[in-house]
Amino acid sequence: MKKYIAVVCFLLLTISCKQTPKETEETDFPISVGCYGYTQDGSTITFQVTRVDPMVQGTLIYNWAEKDRNSGSFSGSIDDNIILGTYTFISEGVESTRQVAFKISGDQLIEGFGEVTSSGKMVAFKNASALNFDGSVTLTKDQCAN
């Protein structure tokens, strides 16, 4: 019985002691978790960023006016204020994958465009370092419509 009480006391003491968290290096990322949106001429884009560490993950929805809606997941990374990743989505019941890029500018994400190549269900940029970020599609934080 004494062993039982000693074990319970030890466990309670161990559980109640708070350990100091290890100091971790703070890294500032140029974007934060949140919803980035675009609305123009009946078209909307919503990018719900759910993770930034430096992996960027979230859900991405393209709803172009008079076209089928694309909805799926995004996973990519940040390099020199450019998010480059893979967008896996369903459109017309078919799963497809394409590379997507955004340039970070304050609380805005400017979509990048460039020449692409297709291999099966995957569409990728031919040269990701030569993308055009002309500002024609700019998503703004906290401006989501979908």
N, C-alpha and C positions, 0 to 999 in steps of 0.2 A: 504494500500500500504506500509506503514511504517513497519507493522508487517511482511509483505512478505520480504522486504529488510532485516529486522533484522534476520529473520529465515535463509535466504540465506547466510548472512554474518556469522551467527553462524555455519552453516553447513560447509562453506568453511574454517573457522577457525579450526573447529574440524578435518576436513579431512587433512588440511595442517600440523597440529601438529603431529610431529613424536613421537610415544611412544617409550621409551627405552625398548628393549626386556628384558624379565625376564632372569636372569642368570640361566642356566641349568647346571646340573652336567655333565661334559664331561666323557663319558665312552669310553674307547678304546676297540674295538672288535678285536679279533685276525685275522679276515679277513675283506676284504672290497668288496664293490660292484665291479663287473667286470666279465670277462670271464675266466674260468678255463678249460683247455683242456688236453686231452690225445690222443696220436696217436702212434699206434704200430701195425705192421704186417697187415695193411689194416683196422684196427679197430680204431674208434674214439669215444671219449666221450666229450661232451661239457656241461658245467654247467655254465649258465649265471646267476650269482647272481645279483638280482635286489633290494634286501632289506636286511639290517642287522641292527637290532635295539632292542633287541637281537634276534628277530625272523629272521630266514633266509628264504628267498623266492627266487624263480627263475625258470628258465626252464632248464630241463635236457634232453639231447639226448644221447642215447646209439646207436651206429651204429657198431655192431660187424661184422667182416668180414664173409661173407657167411651166415648171419642170418638176420632176419627182424629187421628193425629200430624201436626203441622205442622212442617216443617223448612225453613229458608231463611236468607237473608242480611239483615243489618241495616246501614243507613247513616244516620247522623244527626249532629246537632251538640249542643253543650252551651251552654246559656244560663241563667244564674242557678241553677245546680245542677239543671237539668232537661235530660234527654236527650230530644230529640224527633227522630224519624226515620221512615224507611220500612222496613217489613218485607216482603220479597218471598219468598213461600213456595209450596211445593207441598203440596196436600192432595187426596187422592183423584184424583191425576193431573192436577189443574187448578192452574195458576199464578195466584196472587192477590197483591194488594198492599194493605197497610193501614198506617195510621199507628200508631205505638206510642210511649209516653212513660214515662220512669222519673224519679223524683225521687231524687237522690243524698243519702244520709244515712250518712256514715261509709263502712263497707265493705258497705253495703246499697243495693239499688236497689228502690224502691217503685214498682210499676206504677200508672200513672194511668189513670183511666177517665172517660168523658164521652160526651155525645151525639155520634153519628156520622152522616155522610151517605155515601151510596154513589153512585159514578159508574162504571158499567161494572165492571171488576175491581178498582177502587180504593175503599177505605173510609178516610175521613179524619175527624178530629174537626171538629165544627162550630165550636167555639171552644176552641182549644188552651190559652188562658190561663185557662179556667174548669174545668180538670180536677180530679178528686177523687183525691187520693193518700191513701186511707183505711188503707193498710197490710194490706189483705186478701191481697194478693199481694206478698210481699217476697222478693227474691232476695238471698242472702248470698254474699260472696266466698268461694271455695274450698269451696263446698257443692254441687258439681255431681253429678248422679245419672245423666244420659243419656249 
